[in-house]
Amino acid sequence: MKRKPIALTIAGSDSGGGAGVQTDLKTFASIGVHGTSVLTCVTAQNPSAVLGVQSISPTLIKAQFDALQNGLKPKAIKSGMLYSKRIVQAVIEGLHGCASARYVMDPVMVATSGAPLLKPDCVALMMRSLIPLADLITPNIAEAEALIGGRITKAQEAKEAAYAMAQKFKTPCLLKGGHLPEKGKVVDYLATGAEVISFSSAYIPRRQTHGTGCTYAAAITAYLAQSYPLSEAVGLGKQFITSAIQNSVRVGSYQALDPSRHGSS
């Protein structure tokens, strides 16, 4: 019987199916990894609005982690929406039981629609106690500005910010440049501490971007679960998200990424 590696997503549920746990599991499956989940919140949302958020109790978050310890330990983990200090603390405790897994931390703060997905009082705890557990953090431009302070308006500033975050948190940082396209290109910067590696793709206009951050981080996580080195996993993740954006489809009144067509055009 063929054996598949396991990847775990720790994230919120998106009722519209375009982000969060739903897109993470679709991404894992598309790459050939078995996905498991620890749900942190249930959201009522679509790509244009978040209508409500109900957090999961820390007790149930712990129980979800416990349920996976008996035979479903992940090789790689991705976290997304954490929302509150109680959830962040429960996730920190749960991660200590998965110490051998590689951990990608996507510091989700605001939905594409503009709705807040992380309470302001969580940021300090996240920086102090959660980011140090990560093998990679994947902030976008706005999240990077919140983590290090100051504005990022140019590609060179993004590169410098990625390096600064890797130094500050003592963990590799992938700063995503999707909100800062220049000359028809989207450039992401992976700072490993010793160097900064750039990953470039063509900017794809007229696409809704709901779920791109989740999908990108989930793809990297899946490739890490398949034992790729970090820089290769990021490069493959970059190809994956570019393909998913390029192959976006119409669903109802919205556009949605299509990770199922990875590698096709």
N, C-alpha and C positions, 0 to 999 in steps of 0.2 A: 504494500500500500504506500502510495506516494506521501511523503511528509512535507507539510507546509510550515514555514515559520509563522509565528504569532506576533502581531502588532496590536498595541492597546491605544485607544483614544480616550482621553479624559476631557470631556467637553459637554456643551449644552446641546439640547435637541432643537433643531430648526424645523418648525412645522411646514415650512415651504420646501424643504428638502435640498436647498441650495448650499447650505453651510453646515457647520457643526458636525455632530456625530454622523448625520446622514451622509454628508459628502466624504467624510473621513473613511467610513466603511466602504463606500463605493470605490474610493481611490485605492484602498488596500486590496480589494477584490480584483480591481483592474490590473494591478501590478503582480498579483499572484500570492498575496499574503492573507492569512486568516485574521480577520479583525475581531477584537473583543472591545468592550467599552465599559467605562465608568461614567455614568451620567451625572452631571453637576447641577444642571438647571433644565427646566422645560420652558421654552419660549413660544409665544404666539407671534409668529412673524412671517413676512414675505419679503421679497427683495427691496421693497420700498419703505417698510415700516416694521417696528417691533411694537406690538400691541400689549404685550404683557410678559412678565418673567416670574416664574415660581422656582425658587431654589430647592435643591434636594438636601435633606438633613445630613449633617456630618455622620450620624449613625448609619444611615443607609449608604453613604459614600464608602464608609469603612467596610460595610458588609459586601459591597460590590468588589472591592479589592480582595477581601477574604475569599470570596467565591472563586476568584481566578487563581488563588495560590495552590489549589489542589488540581494540578495537571494542566493548567492553562497559563503558565507564566510566560510573559512576552519577552521577545528578544529586543524589541524597541518600543518606545512609548512616546506618544505625542500628547501634550495638553493644550487646550484652547481656552474657551470661556470658563472662568473660575468665579467671577462675580463678587464674592464676599470674603471677608477675613476668615470666617468659620470654614468656608469651603477650601480656601487656600491652605489653612492649617491641616484640614483633614487630608488633603492631597499630599502635602509634605509628609505626613505620617504614613500614608499608603505607599508612597514612593520608596520609603526606607525598606519596605519588604520586597522591592523589585530592584535591588542594588546592582544586579548584574546586567540589567537592560540598559540600552543606550536611550537617552532621553532628549527629545526635541521639545523645547518650551516656546510656544507661540504666545507672546504677551498680549492677548486680545483685550483691547480696551474699549473700542467703539465699533459698532456695526457699520457696514457700508452705507446704510441709510442714515447714519448719524446718531443712532441711539446708543447710550452708554451701556457697556457690557461688563464693566469692572468698576466697583465703587472706589472713589478716590482714596479712602483710607486703607485700601489693599496694597497700594503701590509700594510703600516702604517695606511691608512684610514680604512681598514678592521679591523685591530686590535683595533683601537681607537673607532670606531663608530658602527661597525656591529656585531662583536663578543659579545659585552656586551648585545645585544638584544637576544642572543640565549639561549635556554634551554639546548643545547648540541652542541659541536663541534666535528667533526669526522675526524681529520687529519690522514694521513698515516705517515710513518716514515719520508719521505723527507719533507713533509709539516710541521711536528712537528719540524724538525731541523730548518726550515726557521722561524717558529713562536717564538722559544725560543733561537735559536742559539746553536751551538755545534753539535757534532756527536752523533748518537745513533746506537750502534753496538751490544748491548747485551740486553737480555730480562730484566734484572734488570735496565738497563739504560732507557728502554722504560717505565717501571713502574714508575720510578722516574720522567721521562719527563711528563707523563700523570698527575701526581700529581702537578708538577711545573706549567703546563699550567692551571690547574683548579684553582690554587692559583693566578696566574698572572692575569687571565681574569675574575676571580670570576664567573665562569660558569663551569658546568660539562664538562669533556673532555673524549671522547672515542678514545684512540690511537690504531689504527689498526696495527696488527703485521704481515700482509700478506707478507711484504717484508723482514721479519726477522724471518723465521721459525727456530725452534730449536728442535732437537730430534724428528723430525717427527710431531711436533705440531705447530699450529698457535695460538698465545695467544694475545688477545686484552685486553686492560686495561681501565676500566671505573673509572675515578677519579671524585668523587662527591664533593670533598672538605673535607669531614669528613673521607672518606675511599677510598680505591682503590679495585675494584672488578675485578677479571680476568675471561675471557670467553675463553675457549680453544676448539679447534677442530683439527681433524687430518689434516695434510698438504696433499693436493691433487696434486700430480705431473702431469706434462705434460698437463697442462690446460692453455689456454690463459686467461689473467686476465682483458681484456678490459671491462670496465663497472662495475667491482666489487665494487668500492667505491661508485658509484652512486646507485647501486642496494641495497647495505647494508644500506646506509643512507635513501633511499626511504622506505625500509622495516621498519626501526625503526620509521620513520614518520607515516607510515600507522598504525602501532600498537599504537602509541601515539594518533592518530585520533580516535582509538577505545577505548581510555581512559585507556590504560594500564599504570601503573607507569613506570618511566624511566628505572629502572634496568630490569624490566620484558620485556619492549619493546626492549631493547638492546639484551637480551637473546634470544628472539624470532627472532629478526633481524639476529643474529648470526646463528641460525638454518636455517633461510631462505637462507642466502647467501651461506652457506655451501652446502645446497641442490642444489641451482642453479648452483654452480660450479661443483658439483658431476655429475649433469645431463646435462652438457654441450652437445651441439649438433653441427653437421657440417652444416654450411650455406655457400654455395659457396666454396671459398678457405679458409675459416676461421672457427674458433670455436666461439660459442656464448653461453652465459649463458642461461639457460632455467628456468626462474622463474615460468612458468606455471605448472611445475611439482613439486611444493612445497609439501614436505611431502612424495613424491614417491621415488622409488629407481630403 
